């Protein structure tokens, strides 16, 4: 596999992981709510998960875009 194909497939994997993060947030937040330390910080934890997912999707999109540029 050459470097161009690797960048393309890596971008697809990044997008898939980012989408998986968005899919898992509701289930994980139920578990995080049971932890006493995070009970007052739920907004920040949820925002962090969404930012993480968004950055993963963005990074994958940039990789795929640069691959065909």
C-alpha positions in Angstrom: 0.0 0.0 0.0 1.5 3.3 -1.0 1.4 6.5 1.0 -1.5 8.0 -1.0 -3.8 5.0 -0.3 -2.7 5.0 3.4 -3.7 8.6 3.8 -7.1 8.0 2.2 -7.9 4.9 4.3 -6.6 6.7 7.5 -9.0 9.5 6.8 -11.9 7.1 6.4 -11.0 5.5 9.7 -10.9 8.9 11.5 -14.3 9.7 10.2 -15.7 6.4 11.3 -14.3 6.8 14.8 -15.7 10.3 15.0 -19.1 9.1 14.0 -18.8 6.2 16.6 -18.0 8.8 19.3 -21.2 10.7 18.4 -23.1 7.4 18.5 -21.7 6.4 21.9 -22.2 9.7 23.7 -25.7 9.0 25.1 -24.7 5.6 26.5 -21.5 6.9 28.0 -23.2 9.9 29.6 -25.5 7.6 31.5 -22.5 6.0 33.1 -20.7 9.3 33.7 -23.7 10.6 35.5 -23.3 7.9 38.2 -19.8 9.1 39.0 -20.1 11.7 41.8 -17.1 13.7 40.7 -18.6 14.5 37.3 -22.1 15.1 38.5 -21.7 18.9 38.5 -19.5 18.9 35.3 -21.8 17.0 32.9 -22.1 19.9 30.5 -18.3 20.1 30.1 -17.9 16.3 29.8 -20.6 16.2 27.1 -19.1 19.2 25.3 -15.7 17.6 25.4 -17.0 14.4 23.8 -18.8 16.3 21.0 -15.7 18.4 20.3 -13.6 15.2 20.2 -16.0 13.6 17.7 -16.1 16.8 15.6 -12.3 17.1 15.5 -12.0 13.5 14.5 -14.5 13.9 11.6 -12.8 17.2 10.6 -9.3 15.5 10.6 -10.6 12.6 8.5 -12.2 15.0 6.0 -9.0 17.0 5.7 -7.0 13.9 5.1 -9.4 12.7 2.3 -9.6 16.1 0.8 -5.8 16.5 0.7 -5.5 13.0 -0.8 -7.4 14.1 -3.9 -6.2 17.7 -4.1 
